[in-house]
Amino acid sequence: DGAAGTAWELGIPTNGPGTANSLANCFGTNLTSDYAIDADVWLRSPPIDLTVASGATLNYFQSLDIETQFDMGSVRVFDAADDSELAVVTAVVEGSVPGWTMVTKKLPAAALGKTVVIEFRFQSDEIENFAGWYVDDLEVTVP
C-alpha cells in the first residue's frame, strides 16, 4: 500500500549498512536507494508453528536509518490461519542506529498455541526519506 518507490527487497544491500549481517543477503526497504515518501510496506515471515510452545522468543538483527517521529516501523504477530493480528511486539521502530544490532523480544501469550506469521511493517510520510530498515537472521526460539 502507499505510494510507489519502496519495497522490501532481499539481496545484497549497497545502501544503509552496506552489507548483510551474515552471509550475503538481508531484507531491506530498498537495497540500493533510500526509501520513498508515503511508503506503506510490509514483510511477513513464513508460517511459524507455535501450537505446542509454552513460550517463544523472536530474535533478529536490524540496521536502522529512519526519520525519527515521522517515519516508523513496527513488528506484529498475525494468526496464519485467518490473518488476524494477535499482538504488537514493537509498536515503534525509528531512529538511526548504524551497523547491525540484535533484537530479542518475547512473543506475547496470544501467539502461543497457534501457527503465526511475523510482520515487519514500514511507513513513511511525505517529507524526508532516509536509507531505511534492514533485517537479517530472523529466528524464533522456544524453550
Contact map, one row per residue, 1 for C-alpha under 8 A:
11100000000000000000000000000000000000111000000000000000000000000000000000000000000000000000000000000000000000000000000000000000000000000000000
11110000000000000000000000000000000001111000000000000000000000000000000000000000000000000000000000000000000000000000000000000000000000000000000
11111100000000000000000000000000000111110000000000000000000000000000000000000000000000000000000000000000000000000000000000000000000000000000000
01111100000000000000000000000000000100100000000000000000000000000000000000000000000000000000000000000000000000000000000000000000000000000000000
00111110000000000000000000000000001110100000000000000000000000000000000000000000000000000000000000000000000000000000000000000000000000000000000
00111111000000000000000000001100001100101000000000000000000000000000000000000000000000000000000000000000000000000000000000000000000000000000000
00001111100000000000000000011100000000001000000000000000000000000000000000000000000000000000000000000000000000000000000000000000000000000000000
00000111110000000000000000111100000000001110000000000000000000000000000000000000000000000000000000000000000000000000000000000000000000000000000
00000011111000000000000000111110000000000000000000000000000000000000000000000000000000000000000000000000000000000000000000000000000000000000000
00000001111100000000000011110010000000000000000000000000000000000000000000000000000000000000000000000000000000000000000000000000000000000000000
00000000111110000000000111100010000000000000000000000000000000000000000000000000000000000000000000000000000000000000000000000000000000000000000
00000000011111000111000111000010000000000000000000000000000000000000000000000000000000000000000000000000000000000000000000000000000000000000000
00000000001111111111000011010011000000000000000000000000000000000000000000000000000000000000000000000000000000000000000000000000000000000000000
00000000000111111110000000000011100000000000000000000000000000000000000000000000000000000000000000000000000000000000000000000000000000000000000
00000000000011111100000000000111110000000000000000000000000000000000000000000000000000000000000000000000000000000000000000000000001000000000000
00000000000011111100000000000010000000000000000000000000000000111000000000000000000000000000000000000000000000000000000000000000001111000000000
00000000000011111111000000000000000000000000000000000000000000100000000000000000000000000000000001110000000000000000000000000000000001000000000
00000000000111111111000000000000000000000000000000000000000000000000000000000000000000000000000000000000000000000000000000000000000000000000000
00000000000111001111100110000000000000000000000000000000000000000000000000000000000000000000000000000000000000000000000000000000000000000000000
00000000000110001111111111000000000000000000000000000000000000000000000000000000000000000000000000000000000000000000000000000000000000010000000
00000000000000000011111001000000000000000000000000000000000010000000000000000000000000000000000000010000000000000000000000000000000000011000000
00000000000000000001111110000000000000000000000000000000000000000000000000000000000000000000000000000000000000000000000000000000000000011000000
00000000000000000001111110000000000000000000000000000000000000000000000000000000000000000000000000000000000000000000000000000000000000000000000
00000000001100000011011111000000000000000000000000000000000000000000000000000000000000000000000000000000000000000000000000000000000000000000000
00000000011110000011011111100000000000000000000000000000000000000000000000000000000000000000000000000000000000000000000000000000000000010000000
00000000011110000001100111110000000000000000000000000000000000000000000000000000000000000000000000000000000000000000000000000000000001111000000
00000001111000000000000011111010000000000000000000000000000000000000000000000000000000000000000000000000000000000000000000000000000001110000000
00000011110010000000000001111110000000000000000000000000000000000000000000000000000000000000000000000000000000000000000000000000000111100000000
00000111100000000000000000111110011000000000000000000000000000000000000000000000000000000000000000000000000000000000000000000000001111000000000
00000111100000100000000000011111111000000000000000000000000000000000000000000000000000000000000000000000000000000000000000000000001100000000000
00000000111111110000000000111111100000000000000000000000000000000000000000000000000000000000000000000000000000000000000000000000000000000000000
00000000000011100000000000000111110000000000000000000000000000000000000000000000000000000000000000000000000000000000000000000000000000000000000
00000000000001100000000000000111111000000000000000000000000000000000000000000000000000000000000000000000000000000000000000000000001000000000000
00000000000000100000000000001101111100000000000000000000000000000000000000000000000000000000000000000000000000000000000000000000111100000000000
00001100000000000000000000001100111110100000000000000000000000000000000000000000000000000000000000000000000000000000000000000000111100000000000
00111100000000000000000000000000011111100000000000000000000000000000000000000000000000000000000000000000000000000000000000010000100000000000000
00101000000000000000000000000000001111100000000000000000000000000000000000000000000000000000000000000000000000000000000000011111100000000000000
01100000000000000000000000000000000111110000000000000000000000000000000000000000000000000000000000000000000000000000000000111100000000000000000
11111100000000000000000000000000001111111000000000000000000000000000000000000000000000000000000000000000000000000000000001111000000000000000000
11100000000000000000000000000000000001111100000000000000000000000000000000000000000000000000000000000000000000000000000011110000000000000000000
11000111000000000000000000000000000000111110000000000000000000000000000000000000000000000000000000000000000000000000000011100000000000000000000
00000001000000000000000000000000000000011111000000000000000000000000000000000000000000000000000000000000000000000000001111000000000000000000000
00000001000000000000000000000000000000001111100000000000000000000000000000000000000000000000000000000000000000000000001110000000000000000000000
00000000000000000000000000000000000000000111110000000000000000000000000000000000000000000000000000000000000000000000111100000000000000000000000
00000000000000000000000000000000000000000011111100000000000000000000000000000000000000000000000000000000000000000000111000000000000000000000000
00000000000000000000000000000000000000000001111100000000000000000000000000000000000000000000000000000000000000000000110000000000000000000000000
00000000000000000000000000000000000000000000111110000000000000000000000000000001000000000000000000000000000000000011100000000000000000000000000
00000000000000000000000000000000000000000000111111000000000000000000000000000000000000000000000000000000000000000011100000000000000000000000000
00000000000000000000000000000000000000000000001111110000000000000000000000000000000000000000000000000000000000000111000000000000000000000000000
00000000000000000000000000000000000000000000000111111001000000000000000000000000000000000000000000000000000000111111000000000000000000000000000
00000000000000000000000000000000000000000000000011111000000000000000000000000000000000000000000000000000000000011110000000000000000000000000000
00000000000000000000000000000000000000000000000011111100000000000000000000000000000000000000000000000000000000011000000000000000000000000000000
00000000000000000000000000000000000000000000000001111111000000000000000000000000000000000000000000000000000000011000000000000000000000000000011
00000000000000000000000000000000000000000000000000011111000000000000000000000000000000000000000000000000000000011000000000000000000000000000011
00000000000000000000000000000000000000000000000000001111100000000000000000000000000000000000000000000000011010010000000000000000000000000000011
00000000000000000000000000000000000000000000000001001111110000000000000000000000000000000000000000000000011000010000000000000000000000000001111
00000000000000000000000000000000000000000000000000000011111000000000000000000000000000000000000000000001111000000000000000000000000000000001110
00000000000000000000000000000000000000000000000000000001111100000000000000000000000000000000000000000011111000000000000000000000000000000111100
00000000000000000000000000000000000000000000000000000000111110000000000000000000000000000000000000000111100000000000000000000000000000001111100
00000000000000000000000000000000000000000000000000000000011111000000000000000000000000000000000000000111000000000000000000000000000000111110000
00000000000000000000100000000000000000000000000000000000001111100000000000000000000000000000000000011110000000000000000000000000000000111100000
00000000000000000000000000000000000000000000000000000000000111110000000000000000000000000000000000011110000000000000000000000000000011110000000
00000000000000011000000000000000000000000000000000000000000011111000000000000000000000000000000011111000000000000000000000000000000011100000000
00000000000000010000000000000000000000000000000000000000000001111100000000000000000000000000011111100000000000000000000000000000001111000000000
00000000000000010000000000000000000000000000000000000000000000111110000000000000000000000000011111000000000000000000000000000000011110000000000
00000000000000000000000000000000000000000000000000000000000000011111001100000000000000000000011100000000000000000000000000000000111110000000000
00000000000000000000000000000000000000000000000000000000000000001111111100000000000000000000011100000000000000000000000000000001110000000000000
00000000000000000000000000000000000000000000000000000000000000000111111100000000000000000000011000000000000000000000000000000000000000000000000
00000000000000000000000000000000000000000000000000000000000000000011111100000000000000000000010000000000000000000000000000000000000000000000000
00000000000000000000000000000000000000000000000000000000000000000011111100000000000000000000000000000000000000000000000000011000000000000000000
00000000000000000000000000000000000000000000000000000000000000000111111110000000000000000000010000000000000000000000000001111000000000000000000
00000000000000000000000000000000000000000000000000000000000000000111111111000000000000000001110000000000000000000000000001110000000000000000000
00000000000000000000000000000000000000000000000000000000000000000000001111100000000000000011110000000000000000000000000111100000000010000000000
00000000000000000000000000000000000000000000000000000000000000000000000111110000000000011111100000000000000000000000001111000000000000000000000
00000000000000000000000000000000000000000000000000000000000000000000000011111000000000011110000000000000000000000000011110000000000000000000000
00000000000000000000000000000000000000000000000000000000000000000000000001111100000011111110000000000000000000000000011110000000000000000000000
00000000000000000000000000000000000000000000000000000000000000000000000000111110000011111000000000000000000000100001111000000000000000000000000
00000000000000000000000000000000000000000000000000000000000000000000000000011111001111100000000000000000000000100001111000000000000000000000000
00000000000000000000000000000000000000000000000000000000000000000000000000001111111111000000000000000000000000100111100000000000000000000000000
00000000000000000000000000000000000000000000001000000000000000000000000000000111111100000000000000000000000000000111100000000000000000000000000
00000000000000000000000000000000000000000000000000000000000000000000000000000011111000000000000000000000000000000011000000000000000000000000000
00000000000000000000000000000000000000000000000000000000000000000000000000000011111100000000000000000000000000000000000000000000000000000000000
00000000000000000000000000000000000000000000000000000000000000000000000000000111111110000000000000000000000000000000000000000000000000000000000
00000000000000000000000000000000000000000000000000000000000000000000000000000111011111000000000000000000000000000000000000000000000000000000000
00000000000000000000000000000000000000000000000000000000000000000000000000011110001111100000000000000000000000000000000000000000000000000000000
00000000000000000000000000000000000000000000000000000000000000000000000000011110000111110000000000000000000001100000000000000000000000000000000
00000000000000000000000000000000000000000000000000000000000000000000000000011100000011111000000000000000000101100000000000000000000000000000000
00000000000000000000000000000000000000000000000000000000000000000000000001111000000001111110000000000000000000000000000000000000000000000000000
00000000000000000000000000000000000000000000000000000000000000000000000001111000000000111110000000000000111100000000000000000000000000000000000
00000000000000000000000000000000000000000000000000000000000000000000000001110000000000011111100000000000000000000000000000000000000000000000000
00000000000000000000000000000000000000000000000000000000000000000000000011110000000000011111100000000000000000000000000000000000000000000000000
00000000000000000000000000000000000000000000000000000000000000000000000111000000000000000111110000000000000000000000000000000000000000000000000
00000000000000000000000000000000000000000000000000000000000000000000000111000000000000000111111000000000000000000000000000000000000000000000000
00000000000000000000000000000000000000000000000000000000000000011111101110000000000000000001111100000000000000000000000000000000000000000000000
00000000000000000000000000000000000000000000000000000000000000011111000000000000000000000000111110000000000000000000000000000000000000000000000
00000000000000000000000000000000000000000000000000000000000000011110000000000000000000000000011111000000000000000000000000000000000000000000000
00000000000000000000000000000000000000000000000000000000000000111000000000000000000000000000001111111000000000000000000000000000000000000000000
00000000000000001000000000000000000000000000000000000000000000111000000000000000000000000000000111110000000000000000000000000000000000000000000
00000000000000001000000000000000000000000000000000000000000000110000000000000000000000000000000011111000000000000000000000000000000000000000000
00000000000000001000100000000000000000000000000000000000000011100000000000000000000000000000000011111100000000000000000000000000000000000000000
00000000000000000000000000000000000000000000000000000000000011100000000000000000000000000000000010111110000000000000000000000000000000000000000
00000000000000000000000000000000000000000000000000000000001111000000000000000000000000000000000000011111000000000000000000000000000000000000000
00000000000000000000000000000000000000000000000000000000011111000000000000000000000000000000000000001111100000000000000000000000000000000000000
00000000000000000000000000000000000000000000000000000000111100000000000000000000000000000000000000000111110000000000000000000000000000000000000
00000000000000000000000000000000000000000000000000000000111000000000000000000000000000001000000000000011111000000000000000000000000000000000000
00000000000000000000000000000000000000000000000000000011110000000000000000000000000000001000000000000001111100000000000000000000000000000000000
00000000000000000000000000000000000000000000000000000011110000000000000000000000000000001000000000000000111110100000000000000000000000000000000
00000000000000000000000000000000000000000000000000000000000000000000000000000000000000101000000000000000011111110000000000000000000000000000000
00000000000000000000000000000000000000000000000000000010000000000000000000000000000000000000000000000000001111110000000000000000000000000000000
00000000000000000000000000000000000000000000000000000000000000000000000000000000000001100000000000000000000111111000000000000000000000000000000
00000000000000000000000000000000000000000000000001000000000000000000000000001110000001100000000000000000001111111111000000000000000000000000000
00000000000000000000000000000000000000000000000001111111000000000000000000000000000000000000000000000000000111111100000000000000000000000000000
00000000000000000000000000000000000000000000000001111100000000000000000000000000000000000000000000000000000001111110000000000000000000000000000
00000000000000000000000000000000000000000000000011100000000000000000000000000011000000000000000000000000000000111111000000000000000000000000000
00000000000000000000000000000000000000000000001111100000000000000000000000000011100000000000000000000000000000101111100000000000000000000000000
00000000000000000000000000000000000000000000001111000000000000000000000000001111100000000000000000000000000000100111110000000000000000000000000
00000000000000000000000000000000000000000001111100000000000000000000000000001111000000000000000000000000000000000011111000000000000000000000000
00000000000000000000000000000000000000000001110000000000000000000000000000111100000000000000000000000000000000000001111100000000000000000000000
00000000000000000000000000000000000000000111100000000000000000000000000001111100000000000000000000000000000000000000111110000000000000000000000
00000000000000000000000000000000000000000111000000000000000000000000000011110000000000000000000000000000000000000000011111000000000000000000000
00000000000000000000000000000000000000011110000000000000000000000000000011110000000000000000000000000000000000000000001111100000000000000000000
00000000000000000000000000000000000000111100000000000000000000000000001111000000000000000000000000000000000000000000000111110000000010000000000
00000000000000000000000000000000000001111000000000000000000000000000001110000000000000000000000000000000000000000000000011111000000000000000000
00000000000000000000000000000000000111110000000000000000000000000000011100000000000000000000000000000000000000000000000001111100100000000000000
00000000000000000000000000000000000011100000000000000000000000000000011000000000000000000000000000000000000000000000000000111111000000000000000
00000000000000000000000000000000000011000000000000000000000000000000000000000000000000000000000000000000000000000000000000011111000000000000000
00000000000000000000000000000000000010000000000000000000000000000000000000000000000000000000000000000000000000000000000000001111100000000000000
00000000000000000000000000000000000010000000000000000000000000000010000000000000000000000000000000000000000000000000000000001111110000000000000
00000000000000000000000000000000011110000000000000000000000000000110000000000000000000000000000000000000000000000000000000010011111100000000000
00000000000000000000000000000000011000000000000000000000000000001110000000000000000000000000000000000000000000000000000000000001111100000000000
00000000000000110000000000001100111000000000000000000000000000011100000000000000000000000000000000000000000000000000000000000000111110000000000
00000000000000010000000000011100011000000000000000000000000000011100000000000000000000000000000000000000000000000000000000000000111111000000000
00000000000000010000000000011000000000000000000000000000000001111100000010000000000000000000000000000000000000000000000001000000001111100000000
00000000000000011000000001111000000000000000000000000000000001110000000000000000000000000000000000000000000000000000000000000000000111110000000
00000000000000000000000001110000000000000000000000000000000111100000000000000000000000000000000000000000000000000000000000000000000011111100000
00000000000000000001110011100000000000000000000000000000000111000000000000000000000000000000000000000000000000000000000000000000000001111100000
00000000000000000000110001000000000000000000000000000000001110000000000000000000000000000000000000000000000000000000000000000000000000111110000
00000000000000000000000000000000000000000000000000000000011110000000000000000000000000000000000000000000000000000000000000000000000000111111000
00000000000000000000000000000000000000000000000000000000011100000000000000000000000000000000000000000000000000000000000000000000000000001111100
00000000000000000000000000000000000000000000000000000001111000000000000000000000000000000000000000000000000000000000000000000000000000000111110
00000000000000000000000000000000000000000000000000000001111000000000000000000000000000000000000000000000000000000000000000000000000000000011111
00000000000000000000000000000000000000000000000000001111100000000000000000000000000000000000000000000000000000000000000000000000000000000001111
00000000000000000000000000000000000000000000000000001111000000000000000000000000000000000000000000000000000000000000000000000000000000000000111
